[in-house]
Amino acid sequence: MIVVDTNILAYLLIHSERSVEAERALQKDPVWAAPLLWRSELRNVLALYMRQRGMTAEQAVKVIDKADELLQGREYALASHTVLTLVAQSACSAYDCEFVALAQDLDVSLLTDDRRILSEFPKRAISLKRFVSDEAEVAEN
């Protein structure tokens, strides 16, 4: 199992130059988890695509449906004190710290391309490129 941030979900479910890497990550570890926050964040990404890239509401709903299926049974609520402790220890937003907190709670890595998260939590977070490379090992605690 691996925790994935919303951008990784978007790379997988919305065709882009990063989609192949995201597909490789899913093949490498097909059990993805995320905090409940992923829903709102992905809706926001889809709103941007609808407004700026011509995605229809119907297409956006299909993306959400695929994400629901992928994360079914692996969406988690987090204790505020856990998230806020991570906020206090880093320069990351509370939103980002939700993903880090979940990875810590599950004792797994967080797959992200967010530079700040990767910098602030190098033992917990791993980049998509590093994760899919043949020599990559999942980040340690």
N, C-alpha and C positions, 0 to 999 in steps of 0.2 A: 504494500500500500504506500501511496505517496499523496501528500497534500499538494494541490495545484492552485495557483492563483487564477484570477478571472481572465487575465490576458492569455494564459496558456489554454484555457478553455476556448477562448475566442479564436486563437490560432488553429485549434483543431476543428472547430465547427463552422468557421467562416473562411472560405477559401482565400489564401494569401500566400506570400512567399515563405511564410513560416509554417504553413500547414504540414508540409512533409516532415519537418522536425517534430511537430506535435504528434503526428501519427506514429513516428518512430518511438516517441516517449510512451505512448499508449501501448504499443507492442511490447516494449521493455517492461512496463509495469501497468497492467490493465486495471488495477484497482485504485481509482482516484477518489479523493475525499476533499471536502471544502467546508468552510463555515457557511452558515445560512446567508451571510452577506453576499455570497457569490451571485445570488439571484438579482439583487438590486444592481450590483455592478454590471452584470451582463446585460440587464435591461438598458442600462445607460449606454453601454457600447452599441447595442442594437439601435437605440434611438439615434445615435450619431450616424450609423450606417444608413438608417432610413432618411435622415435629413440631408446628409452630404454625399451619399454614394448610391442612392436610388433603390435601396433595399425596400421591399414591400412589407407591410405588416404581416402578411401571410408567411413570407420567407422568415421574418424575425420569429414568429411563433414556432415555426419548424425548428429553428436553431434552439430555442428554449426547450422545446419538447425533447430534442436529442440530448441536451445537457441534463434535463430531468432524468432521463433514462440512464445516462452514464453515471450520475451521482446518486441514484436511488439507494436509499438506506445508508448513505455515507455523507450526510449533511449534518453539521453539528452546531449547537448553540454553545457559546463560551461564557465563562464567568467573567464579569467585568473586571474584577480585581486582577485576574491573570493578564488580561489585555492591557490594563492600565499600568501594571508593573513593567511590562515590556515597553510601553510608551515612555515611561520614566527612565528606562535604561538605554534608550536609543533616540534617533532623530526621525523615526518612522511615524507615520500617521496611525491612528487607532485602527483605521480600516486595514492597513497592512499588517499591523500587529495581531489582528484576528487570525490571519493565515499562519503567522509564526506561532501563535499560542496553540492553535490546533495541531500543528506539526509537533510541537513539544508535548502536548497532552497525549497524542497517539504514538509518540516516540518514533517518528518517521521524518523524512526530509520534506522540505517545501520546494517545489519546482516553480521557479519564477525567473523572469528576466528583469525584474525591478532592481536597478543598480544599488539603490539605497538599502533595500532588504539584503541583497547579496553582501554588501559591505558591512552592515550592522550585525548580521547574523551568519557569518561565514561557516560556522559548524552545523547550522541547521538548514540553510538555503543552498540550492544548487541551480545553476543556470540550465536552460533547455539545451544549449549547445554542449555543455559539459556532460549532462545527463545522458544524452543520446550517443556521445562518442564511445567507441568501443572500450577504451581504457578507463572510462569514468567509474568511480565507485560512489555509492550513495553517501551523502554527507553524514558525518558522525555527530553524535550528540555534542 
